[in-house]
Amino acid sequence: MNLVRSELLKIRTTNTWWIFGLITLPLWGLTLLINYFQSQALLDPASVGVPESEQNAQFQAAGEHVNVAANLYTNGQFFGVLIVMLLGVMVVTNEFFHQTATTTFLTTPHRTAVVFAKLVAAGILGLIFWVVTTALNLIFTPLILSSLDVASQLGEGAIWQAIGLNGLAYLLWAVFGIGFGVLIRSQIGATVTALLVYLAGYIGAIIVLSILADRFGDWINNLQLIVPSLASQLMATGTDLPGSPPRWAGAAVMVAYALVTGTIGTLIMRKRDVS
């Protein structure tokens, strides 16, 4: 716990966390605006010129009140988990960038303990970002739903499951950030790699899966599980959507990725302990 408190103190005494926090707020607002128009289109497809022939089972399921509400109550995840992951990267790479790693490891010779403390501290930071964005969503989403003539849906268990799984996603992406920082100690290298894995992986996977699905069938959409950014979004859906893997599968894959990332990082540090 002393190590965890030390790591949290390091985070609080740098400008990085609140700068990223200030960046998160306008991005949250932007995604809320986008999700508002998307919700309007899903609830009333005719208003945006979507013909009935294009309203397949998945489109219709996404337009159910509980799923529209779940998307709004978990608003901000796309950029939020990206910010949290980059903060996780900074928690590790700042030590090497500012050359304080030597002091840290002299104070605590067992590097695996340091990595574990960083994992816990980054996880706490990720959950704080989740709590703040969720609080904002709980304030604004009922207002948006009311303007769309939809009840708040807060009595639906699926909504709270989506909110909880969204919190798990924030926690796991913080772990991924620590993993990137341990594997690539260069701050620039780790940051660029993390951004490419998240953004390029997301955009590339959507394009590739869409092309393959048109050719081989909708079963191809199950492959979205192997892409972390798509798997975490799957976790936050209100109900399981037709043609997509279940939410629990997305959560299981994300947990597996986090365990592998954390284990690799711990093993690398343990090897350096021995050497």
C-alpha positions in Angstrom: 0.0 0.0 0.0 2.9 2.4 0.6 4.0 1.8 -3.0 0.5 2.4 -4.3 0.3 5.6 -2.3 3.7 6.6 -3.7 2.5 6.0 -7.2 -0.7 8.0 -6.7 1.4 10.8 -5.2 3.6 10.8 -8.4 0.5 11.1 -10.5 -1.0 13.9 -8.5 2.1 15.9 -8.5 2.5 16.0 -12.3 0.4 18.0 -14.8 -0.3 15.0 -17.0 -3.4 13.7 -15.3 -5.3 17.0 -15.2 -4.3 18.0 -18.7 -5.7 14.7 -20.0 -8.7 15.3 -17.8 -9.3 18.6 -19.5 -8.9 17.0 -22.9 -11.5 14.3 -21.9 -14.3 16.7 -21.1 -14.7 18.3 -24.6 -14.3 14.8 -26.2 -17.0 13.6 -23.9 -19.2 16.5 -25.0 -18.5 15.8 -28.7 -19.4 12.1 -28.4 -22.6 13.0 -26.5 -23.6 15.2 -29.4 -22.9 12.5 -31.9 -24.7 9.9 -29.8 -27.7 12.2 -29.6 -28.1 12.4 -33.4 -27.4 8.7 -33.6 -30.1 7.9 -31.1 -32.5 10.1 -33.0 -31.8 8.2 -36.2 -32.2 4.8 -34.5 -35.4 5.7 -32.8 -36.9 7.3 -36.0 -35.1 5.9 -39.0 -37.6 7.5 -41.4 -36.5 11.0 -40.2 -33.0 10.5 -41.6 -34.1 8.7 -44.8 -33.2 5.1 -43.8 -35.5 2.8 -45.8 -37.1 -0.2 -44.2 -35.1 -2.5 -46.6 -31.9 -1.4 -44.8 -33.3 -1.8 -41.3 -32.0 -5.3 -40.6 -32.3 -7.2 -37.3 -29.2 -5.6 -35.8 -30.3 -2.1 -36.7 -33.8 -2.6 -35.2 -32.3 -4.1 -32.0 -29.9 -1.1 -31.7 -33.0 1.1 -31.9 -34.7 -0.5 -28.9 -35.1 1.9 -26.0 -32.8 0.0 -23.6 -30.0 -0.2 -26.1 -30.3 3.5 -27.1 -30.2 4.4 -23.4 -27.2 2.1 -22.7 -25.2 3.8 -25.5 -25.9 7.2 -23.9 -25.2 6.1 -20.3 -21.8 4.8 -21.4 -21.1 7.8 -23.6 -17.5 8.8 -23.8 -16.0 5.3 -23.7 -14.3 5.5 -27.1 -12.0 8.5 -26.2 -12.2 7.9 -22.4 -10.4 4.5 -22.4 -7.9 5.9 -24.9 -7.0 8.7 -22.5 -6.8 6.2 -19.6 -4.5 3.9 -21.6 -2.2 6.8 -22.4 -2.1 7.8 -18.8 -1.1 4.3 -17.9 1.7 4.6 -20.5 2.8 7.8 -18.8 2.8 6.3 -15.3 5.6 4.0 -16.4 7.5 5.9 -19.1 7.7 9.1 -17.1 10.1 7.3 -14.7 12.5 6.7 -17.6 11.9 10.0 -19.4 12.7 12.1 -16.2 15.4 9.6 -15.1 13.7 8.9 -11.8 13.5 5.1 -12.4 16.9 4.5 -10.8 15.8 6.2 -7.6 12.6 4.2 -7.6 14.3 0.9 -8.1 17.0 1.7 -5.5 14.2 2.5 -3.0 12.3 -0.7 -3.9 14.7 -3.2 -5.4 11.9 -5.7 -6.3 10.7 -4.2 -9.6 7.7 -6.5 -9.8 6.3 -4.9 -6.7 6.8 -1.5 -8.4 5.0 -2.7 -11.5 2.1 -4.1 -9.4 1.8 -0.8 -7.5 1.7 1.1 -10.9 -1.0 -1.3 -12.1 -3.1 -0.6 -9.0 -2.6 3.2 -9.2 -3.4 3.3 -12.9 -6.5 1.2 -12.3 -7.7 3.6 -9.6 -7.1 6.5 -12.0 -9.0 4.7 -14.7 -12.0 4.2 -12.4 -11.9 7.9 -11.4 -12.3 8.8 -15.1 -15.1 6.3 -15.3 -16.9 7.7 -12.3 -16.7 11.3 -13.6 -18.0 10.5 -17.1 -20.7 8.2 -15.6 -21.9 10.9 -13.3 -22.1 13.3 -16.3 -24.0 10.7 -18.3 -26.4 10.1 -15.4 -27.2 13.8 -15.4 -27.6 14.4 -19.1 -28.9 11.1 -20.6 -32.3 11.3 -18.9 -32.7 14.8 -20.3 -31.8 13.6 -23.8 -34.1 10.6 -23.6 -36.9 12.8 -22.4 -36.4 15.1 -25.4 -36.7 11.9 -27.6 -39.9 10.8 -25.8 -38.1 7.9 -24.1 -38.2 7.0 -20.4 -34.9 7.1 -18.5 -34.6 3.3 -18.5 -32.8 3.4 -15.2 -35.1 0.7 -13.9 -33.7 -1.8 -16.5 -31.0 -4.1 -15.2 -29.3 -4.1 -18.6 -28.5 -0.4 -18.2 -26.6 -0.9 -14.9 -24.8 -4.0 -16.3 -23.7 -1.8 -19.2 -22.5 0.9 -16.9 -20.6 -1.6 -14.7 -19.0 -3.3 -17.7 -18.0 0.1 -19.0 -16.2 0.7 -15.7 -14.4 -2.7 -16.2 -13.3 -1.5 -19.6 -11.8 1.7 -18.2 -9.9 -0.4 -15.6 -8.6 -2.9 -18.2 -7.4 -0.2 -20.6 -5.4 1.4 -17.7 -3.7 -2.0 -17.3 -3.0 -2.1 -21.1 -1.3 1.3 -20.7 1.0 0.0 -18.0 1.8 -3.0 -20.2 2.8 -0.8 -23.2 4.9 1.3 -20.9 6.8 -1.7 -19.5 7.3 -3.3 -23.0 8.4 0.0 -24.6 10.1 2.2 -22.1 10.4 5.1 -24.6 7.7 7.6 -23.9 7.2 8.6 -27.5 7.5 5.0 -28.8 5.0 3.6 -26.3 2.5 6.4 -26.8 2.6 6.1 -30.6 2.4 2.3 -30.5 -0.6 2.5 -28.1 -2.4 5.1 -30.3 -1.8 2.9 -33.4 -3.0 -0.2 -31.7 -6.2 1.5 -30.6 -7.2 3.8 -33.4 -5.7 2.0 -36.4 -6.9 -1.3 -35.0 -10.4 0.1 -34.6 -10.7 1.7 -38.0 -8.9 -1.1 -39.8 -11.0 -3.8 -38.2 -14.3 -2.1 -39.0 -13.3 -1.8 -42.7 -11.9 -5.3 -43.0 -14.8 -7.0 -41.1 -17.3 -5.1 -43.2 -15.7 -6.3 -46.4 -15.4 -9.8 -45.2 -19.0 -9.9 -43.9 -20.4 -8.8 -47.3 -18.5 -11.7 -48.9 -18.7 -14.5 -46.3 -21.7 -13.7 -44.2 -22.5 -12.0 -40.8 -20.7 -14.7 -38.8 -17.5 -12.8 -39.6 -18.6 -10.1 -37.1 -17.7 -12.6 -34.3 -14.1 -11.8 -35.1 -14.5 -8.3 -33.6 -13.7 -10.0 -30.3 -10.0 -10.2 -31.2 -9.8 -6.4 -31.5 -9.6 -4.8 -28.0 -11.2 -1.5 -29.0 -14.2 -3.3 -30.5 -14.5 -5.8 -27.7 -14.6 -3.1 -25.1 -17.4 -1.3 -27.0 -19.3 -4.6 -27.2 -19.2 -4.8 -23.4 -21.2 -1.6 -23.0 -24.2 -2.5 -25.2 -27.6 -2.7 -23.4 -28.5 -6.2 -24.7 -26.8 -8.8 -26.9 -27.3 -7.6 -30.5 -28.1 -10.0 -33.3 -25.1 -10.9 -35.5 -22.7 -9.8 -32.7 -21.0 -11.8 -30.0 -22.5 -11.6 -26.5 -21.3 -8.9 -24.0 -19.8 -11.5 -21.7 -17.6 -12.7 -24.5 -16.2 -9.2 -25.0 -15.6 -8.8 -21.3 -13.9 -12.3 -21.1 -11.5 -11.4 -24.1 -10.6 -8.0 -22.5 -9.8 -9.6 -19.2 -7.7 -12.2 -20.9 -5.8 -9.5 -22.8 -5.2 -7.6 -19.5 -4.0 -10.7 -17.8 -1.6 -11.5 -20.6 -0.3 -7.9 -20.7 0.1 -7.7 -16.9 1.8 -11.1 -16.8 4.3 -10.2 -19.6 5.1 -6.9 -17.9 5.7 -8.6 -14.5 7.9 -11.3 -16.1 10.0 -8.7 -17.9 10.5 -6.8 -14.6 11.2 -10.1 -12.7 13.9 -11.0 -15.3 15.5 -7.6 -14.8 15.4 -8.3 -11.1 17.4 -11.5 -11.6 19.8 -9.9 -14.0 
